[in-house]
Amino acid sequence: MLLQRNKLGSVRPPKRCRSDMDNTSTSDIVIINGNSHPDLANMVAERMGLKNGGCSVFHKSNRETIVEISDSVRGKDIYIIQTGTKDANNNIMELLIMAYACKTSSARSIVGVIPYLPYSKQCKMRKRGCIVSKLLAKMMCTSGLTHIITMDLHQKEIQGFFDIPVDNLRASPFLLQYIQESIPDYRNSVIVARNPGVAKKANSYAERLRLGLAVIHGEQKEAESDEVDGRYSPPPTSSSRTRTTSVSVGVPEHPIKVKPPLTIVGDVNGRIAIMVDDLIDDVQAFVAAAEMLKDNGACKIYVLATHGLLSSDAPRLLDESPIDEIVVTNTIPHEIQKLQCHKIKTIDISILIAEAIRRIHNKESMSYLFRNVTLED
């Protein structure tokens, strides 16, 4: 390498070309993945111009998880791509062991890229159980993860369970683009919330697309606030032994909830109904909502969601339902379900994850990825 001298005679290194700078900025990035979604990890690595790191994750005959990292990770930034699937418990253990293996191998930082966070629906106290999302967050922090990248958490407040930074990415721009480009005559559509709990998300879509809003309300609503928990346990009667002083008034009783018949608040007659949600798992509620929309005159019915878990016999139920199309992103692998139901369509979000990794590694602001995001999103 030739050295150049300035007017004062001191030596200065030659200017580096753009490709050299790019190679330098990505030379200390290592992307590894478990068994949950290798295709997504490969797509993210390809978009970043990297090769997937050498990490082997397998199970012994007694179902113990073994992790072997072949490449050196000392002093490097590690990005572990591991999403939640139907095999959630194995997905979690693989992630924790991979993170701890990188921690004990002196990695500089360990970022968990978890597009769908398992147990995210168990984020509230139910009966005499526990808040499993909090437990999972503590386990991830203890394993050595220094940062979390996820997408469309079931409740945004889950970010507060972690003692490390959490970036909750949004898939809504991809879904909004799909509505505008792939649904014919989408201006004749109405955004539908299948229960009042999804009304905020549906309202956000309706405002961005400048469309009408409809909400399904009634006896088949499965809102989390209606689940029975320990707070509804009756107080002890006067005959039971207690050390507390008896009072004459007593504790007032909660009135019994009486749900009205299933109704639609909004007009869907002759319109295209688009139901939006964050997760499609058990599809009975979506099928029941679709049947009601069809009975009320909806000409076409679409279901859009970020995560398509599609458990049990969901493909068969969707194929037999009046739903015309189910659109989900590839945060969760669902190739088998697509073979069983031709109505399922997939949107690739690997470019968003790759951009988030690039910005975090280069210490750039993440606000660009959250532009125009409101509290309802």
C-alpha positions as CSV (number, residue, x, y, z in Angstrom):
1,M,0.0,0.0,0.0
2,L,1.4,3.4,-1.1
3,L,1.5,6.1,1.5
4,Q,1.0,9.8,0.6
5,R,2.8,12.7,2.3
6,N,1.1,16.1,2.9
7,K,2.8,19.5,2.6
8,L,4.3,19.2,6.1
9,G,5.9,15.8,5.3
10,S,3.7,13.7,7.6
11,V,2.4,10.4,6.3
12,R,-1.3,9.9,5.8
13,P,-3.1,6.8,4.7
14,P,-4.8,6.7,1.3
15,K,-8.6,7.2,1.1
16,R,-10.5,4.0,1.2
17,C,-13.1,3.2,-1.4
18,R,-16.8,2.7,-0.7
19,S,-16.6,-1.1,-0.8
20,D,-13.8,-1.2,1.8
21,M,-15.9,0.9,4.2
22,D,-18.8,-1.3,3.7
23,N,-16.7,-4.4,4.4
24,T,-15.3,-2.8,7.5
25,S,-18.8,-1.9,8.8
26,T,-20.1,-5.5,8.4
27,S,-17.0,-7.5,9.2
28,D,-17.9,-7.8,12.9
29,I,-21.5,-8.8,12.4
30,V,-22.4,-12.4,12.8
31,I,-26.0,-13.7,12.1
32,I,-27.0,-17.1,13.5
33,N,-30.3,-18.8,13.9
34,G,-32.0,-21.8,15.5
35,N,-34.4,-24.2,14.0
36,S,-37.5,-22.1,14.2
37,H,-37.3,-20.2,10.9
38,P,-34.0,-20.7,8.9
39,D,-35.5,-19.4,5.7
40,L,-36.1,-16.0,7.2
41,A,-32.6,-15.9,8.7
42,N,-31.1,-16.7,5.2
43,M,-33.2,-14.0,3.6
44,V,-32.1,-11.4,6.1
45,A,-28.5,-12.4,5.8
46,E,-28.7,-12.2,2.0
47,R,-30.3,-8.8,2.0
48,M,-27.4,-7.6,4.2
49,G,-24.8,-9.2,1.9
50,L,-23.6,-11.6,4.7
51,K,-23.4,-15.3,5.0
52,N,-25.2,-17.0,7.8
53,G,-22.8,-17.8,10.7
54,G,-21.8,-21.3,11.5
55,C,-24.2,-22.4,14.3
56,S,-25.6,-25.9,14.7
57,V,-28.6,-26.5,16.9
58,F,-29.8,-30.1,17.4
59,H,-31.4,-32.3,20.0
60,K,-30.1,-35.4,21.7
61,S,-32.1,-38.6,22.0
62,N,-33.3,-37.4,25.4
63,R,-34.5,-34.1,23.8
64,E,-31.8,-32.0,25.4
65,T,-30.8,-29.0,23.2
66,I,-27.1,-28.9,22.0
67,V,-25.7,-25.7,20.4
68,E,-22.3,-25.7,18.6
69,I,-20.9,-22.4,17.2
70,S,-18.1,-23.1,14.7
71,D,-17.0,-19.5,14.0
72,S,-15.3,-17.2,16.5
73,V,-17.7,-14.6,18.0
74,R,-15.2,-12.9,20.3
75,G,-15.6,-9.2,20.3
76,K,-18.3,-9.3,17.6
77,D,-22.0,-8.2,17.4
78,I,-24.2,-11.3,17.3
79,Y,-27.7,-11.3,15.9
80,I,-29.7,-14.4,16.8
81,I,-32.8,-14.8,14.5
82,Q,-35.3,-17.1,16.3
83,T,-39.0,-16.7,16.1
84,G,-41.9,-18.4,18.0
85,T,-43.7,-21.3,16.3
86,K,-46.0,-24.1,17.5
87,D,-42.9,-25.6,19.2
88,A,-42.6,-22.6,21.4
89,N,-40.8,-24.3,24.3
90,N,-38.0,-25.6,22.1
91,N,-37.7,-22.3,20.3
92,I,-37.2,-20.5,23.7
93,M,-34.6,-23.0,24.9
94,E,-32.7,-22.8,21.7
95,L,-32.6,-19.0,21.9
96,L,-31.5,-19.0,25.5
97,I,-28.7,-21.6,25.0
98,M,-27.5,-19.8,21.9
99,A,-27.4,-16.4,23.7
100,Y,-25.6,-17.9,26.7
101,A,-23.1,-19.7,24.4
102,C,-22.3,-16.3,22.7
103,K,-22.0,-14.6,26.1
104,T,-19.5,-17.2,27.5
105,S,-17.6,-16.9,24.2
106,S,-16.9,-13.1,24.8
107,A,-19.3,-11.7,22.2
108,R,-19.4,-7.9,22.4
109,S,-23.2,-7.7,22.0
110,I,-26.0,-10.2,21.6
111,V,-29.2,-9.1,19.9
112,G,-32.2,-11.4,19.9
113,V,-34.3,-11.0,16.7
114,I,-37.6,-12.5,17.7
115,P,-40.2,-11.5,15.1
116,Y,-43.0,-13.3,17.0
117,L,-42.4,-13.4,20.8
118,P,-43.8,-16.6,22.3
119,Y,-46.2,-16.4,25.3
120,S,-46.9,-12.7,24.4
121,K,-50.6,-13.3,25.0
122,Q,-49.9,-14.4,28.6
123,C,-49.1,-10.9,29.7
124,K,-51.8,-10.4,32.3
125,M,-52.7,-12.2,35.6
126,R,-55.3,-14.9,35.1
127,K,-56.8,-16.8,38.0
128,R,-54.0,-18.0,40.2
129,G,-51.4,-18.3,37.4
130,C,-48.7,-15.9,36.6
131,I,-47.5,-13.4,34.0
132,V,-45.5,-15.7,31.8
133,S,-44.2,-12.9,29.5
134,K,-42.5,-11.3,32.5
135,L,-40.8,-14.7,33.3
136,L,-39.7,-15.1,29.7
137,A,-38.3,-11.5,29.7
138,K,-36.2,-12.2,32.8
139,M,-34.9,-15.5,31.3
140,M,-33.8,-13.7,28.1
141,C,-32.0,-10.9,30.0
142,T,-30.2,-13.4,32.2
143,S,-29.1,-15.5,29.3
144,G,-27.0,-12.6,28.0
145,L,-29.2,-10.9,25.4
146,T,-28.4,-7.1,25.3
147,H,-31.1,-6.0,22.9
148,I,-34.4,-7.3,21.5
149,I,-35.9,-6.8,18.1
150,T,-39.5,-8.0,17.7
151,M,-42.6,-7.2,15.7
152,D,-46.2,-6.3,16.7
153,L,-46.3,-7.4,20.3
154,H,-49.7,-8.5,21.5
155,Q,-49.5,-5.7,24.1
156,K,-46.9,-2.9,23.7
157,E,-46.6,-2.8,27.5
158,I,-44.6,-6.1,27.3
159,Q,-41.6,-4.0,26.5
160,G,-41.6,-2.9,30.1
161,F,-40.9,-6.4,31.3
162,F,-37.4,-6.3,29.8
163,D,-34.4,-4.7,31.5
164,I,-32.8,-4.3,28.1
165,P,-33.8,-2.1,25.0
166,V,-36.7,-3.5,23.0
167,D,-37.5,-2.4,19.4
168,N,-41.1,-3.3,18.6
169,L,-41.2,-3.0,14.8
170,R,-44.5,-2.6,12.8
171,A,-45.7,-4.7,9.9
172,S,-48.7,-2.4,9.2
173,P,-46.9,-0.5,6.3
174,F,-46.6,-3.8,4.4
175,L,-50.2,-4.8,5.1
176,L,-51.5,-1.3,4.1
177,Q,-49.5,-1.5,0.9
178,Y,-51.0,-4.9,0.2
179,I,-54.5,-3.5,0.6
180,Q,-53.9,-0.6,-1.7
181,E,-52.1,-2.7,-4.4
182,S,-53.7,-6.2,-4.3
183,I,-57.3,-5.7,-3.3
184,P,-59.4,-4.6,-6.3
185,D,-61.6,-1.6,-5.6
186,Y,-60.3,-1.3,-2.0
187,R,-62.0,2.1,-1.8
188,N,-65.3,0.2,-1.4
189,S,-63.9,-1.6,1.7
190,V,-64.6,-1.3,5.3
191,I,-62.1,-2.2,8.1
192,V,-63.7,-4.6,10.6
193,A,-62.7,-5.3,14.2
194,R,-63.8,-8.8,15.1
195,N,-64.2,-7.7,18.7
196,P,-64.0,-4.4,20.6
197,G,-60.5,-5.3,21.8
198,V,-59.1,-4.9,18.2
199,A,-61.0,-1.7,17.6
200,K,-57.9,0.5,18.1
201,K,-55.9,-1.3,15.5
202,A,-58.8,-1.4,13.1
203,N,-59.4,2.3,13.6
204,S,-55.7,3.1,12.8
205,Y,-56.0,1.2,9.5
206,A,-59.3,2.9,8.7
207,E,-57.8,6.4,9.3
208,R,-54.7,5.7,7.2
209,L,-56.7,4.3,4.3
210,R,-59.6,6.8,4.8
211,L,-62.1,4.0,5.0
212,G,-65.1,3.2,7.2
213,L,-65.0,1.2,10.4
214,A,-67.2,-1.6,11.6
215,V,-67.0,-3.5,15.0
216,I,-68.5,-6.9,15.8
217,H,-69.9,-6.9,19.3
218,G,-71.9,-9.4,21.2
219,E,-72.0,-12.8,22.9
220,Q,-69.2,-14.5,21.0
221,K,-66.7,-11.8,21.8
222,E,-63.6,-13.2,23.4
223,A,-62.1,-10.1,25.1
224,E,-59.4,-10.8,27.6
225,S,-61.2,-8.6,30.2
226,D,-64.0,-11.1,30.3
227,E,-61.9,-14.0,31.4
228,V,-62.5,-15.2,34.9
229,D,-59.6,-14.7,37.3
230,G,-59.0,-14.9,41.0
231,R,-60.3,-11.4,41.6
232,Y,-63.8,-12.6,41.3
233,S,-63.5,-15.1,44.1
234,P,-66.3,-14.5,46.7
235,P,-65.4,-13.2,50.1
236,P,-65.6,-15.6,53.1
237,T,-69.0,-16.0,54.6
238,S,-69.8,-15.1,58.2
239,S,-69.8,-18.7,59.2
240,S,-66.2,-19.3,58.1
241,R,-63.5,-18.8,60.7
242,T,-61.6,-15.5,60.2
243,R,-59.7,-13.1,62.4
244,T,-61.1,-10.0,60.6
245,T,-63.8,-8.0,62.3
246,S,-67.2,-8.6,60.8
247,V,-69.0,-5.6,59.2
248,S,-72.7,-5.3,58.7
249,V,-72.5,-3.8,55.2
250,G,-70.3,-6.5,53.6
251,V,-68.4,-6.4,50.3
252,P,-70.5,-5.3,47.3
253,E,-70.8,-7.9,44.6
254,H,-69.9,-7.4,41.0
255,P,-72.9,-7.3,38.7
256,I,-73.1,-10.2,36.3
257,K,-72.1,-9.3,32.7
258,V,-74.9,-9.8,30.2
259,K,-73.6,-9.7,26.6
260,P,-76.0,-8.5,23.9
261,P,-76.7,-10.7,20.9
262,L,-74.0,-10.7,18.2
263,T,-74.3,-7.5,16.2
264,I,-72.2,-5.4,13.8
265,V,-71.8,-1.8,14.6
266,G,-71.3,-0.3,11.1
267,D,-72.5,-0.9,7.5
268,V,-70.9,-3.7,5.5
269,N,-73.7,-4.4,3.0
270,G,-72.2,-4.5,-0.5
271,R,-68.7,-3.7,0.8
272,I,-65.4,-5.5,1.0
273,A,-64.8,-6.5,4.6
274,I,-61.2,-6.4,5.8
275,M,-60.6,-7.9,9.3
276,V,-57.2,-6.9,10.9
277,D,-55.5,-8.4,13.9
278,D,-52.0,-9.1,15.2
279,L,-52.2,-12.9,15.4
280,I,-54.2,-15.6,13.7
281,D,-54.0,-18.8,15.7
282,D,-57.2,-20.6,16.5
283,V,-59.5,-19.4,13.7
284,Q,-63.0,-20.2,15.0
285,A,-63.6,-16.6,16.0
286,F,-62.5,-15.3,12.6
287,V,-64.7,-17.9,10.8
288,A,-67.7,-16.9,13.0
289,A,-67.1,-13.3,12.3
290,A,-66.8,-14.0,8.6
291,E,-70.1,-15.9,8.5
292,M,-71.9,-13.0,10.2
293,L,-70.3,-10.5,7.8
294,K,-71.5,-12.6,4.8
295,D,-75.0,-12.7,6.3
296,N,-75.0,-8.9,6.5
297,G,-74.2,-8.5,2.8
298,A,-70.4,-8.3,2.6
299,C,-69.4,-9.1,-0.9
300,K,-65.8,-10.2,-0.1
301,I,-64.0,-10.9,3.1
302,Y,-60.2,-10.6,3.8
303,V,-58.3,-11.3,7.0
304,L,-54.9,-9.5,7.5
305,A,-52.6,-10.2,10.4
306,T,-48.9,-9.9,11.2
307,H,-48.4,-13.4,12.7
308,G,-49.9,-16.5,11.1
309,L,-49.5,-19.3,13.7
310,L,-52.5,-21.2,12.3
311,S,-52.6,-24.0,14.8
312,S,-54.6,-27.2,14.8
313,D,-56.9,-27.6,11.9
314,A,-57.0,-23.9,11.0
315,P,-56.2,-24.4,7.3
316,R,-59.2,-26.7,6.8
317,L,-61.5,-24.4,8.7
318,L,-60.3,-21.4,6.7
319,D,-60.7,-23.3,3.4
320,E,-64.3,-24.1,4.2
321,S,-65.1,-20.6,5.5
322,P,-66.6,-17.7,3.5
323,I,-63.2,-15.9,3.9
324,D,-61.8,-15.1,0.5
325,E,-58.2,-14.5,1.4
326,I,-55.9,-14.6,4.5
327,V,-52.8,-12.4,4.4
328,V,-50.0,-12.8,6.9
329,T,-46.3,-12.0,7.0
330,N,-43.5,-14.5,7.2
331,T,-42.6,-13.9,10.8
332,I,-43.7,-17.5,11.4
333,P,-43.1,-20.3,8.9
334,H,-46.4,-21.6,7.4
335,E,-45.5,-23.4,4.2
336,I,-47.3,-26.6,5.2
337,Q,-50.5,-24.6,6.0
338,K,-50.3,-22.9,2.6
339,L,-50.3,-26.3,0.9
340,Q,-53.5,-27.2,2.8
341,C,-55.3,-23.9,2.1
342,H,-54.8,-22.0,-1.1
343,K,-56.3,-18.8,0.4
344,I,-53.3,-18.1,2.6
345,K,-50.9,-15.4,1.1
346,T,-47.6,-14.3,2.5
347,I,-45.8,-10.9,2.7
348,D,-42.1,-10.9,3.1
349,I,-40.8,-8.6,5.9
350,S,-37.2,-9.6,5.9
351,I,-36.2,-6.2,4.4
352,L,-37.5,-4.5,7.6
353,I,-35.6,-6.8,9.9
354,A,-32.4,-6.3,7.8
355,E,-32.7,-2.5,8.0
356,A,-33.3,-2.6,11.8
357,I,-30.1,-4.7,12.2
358,R,-28.1,-2.4,10.0
359,R,-29.3,0.7,11.9
360,I,-28.6,-0.8,15.3
361,H,-25.1,-2.0,14.2
362,N,-24.2,1.4,12.7
363,K,-25.6,3.2,15.8
364,E,-28.2,5.0,13.6
365,S,-31.5,6.3,14.8
366,M,-34.4,3.8,14.6
367,S,-37.0,6.6,14.5
368,Y,-37.2,6.3,10.7
369,L,-38.7,2.9,11.0
370,F,-41.4,4.3,13.3
371,R,-42.3,7.4,11.4
372,N,-46.0,8.3,11.5
373,V,-46.6,5.7,14.2
374,T,-49.3,6.7,16.7
375,L,-50.4,5.3,20.0
376,E,-53.1,3.2,18.3
377,D,-50.6,1.3,16.1
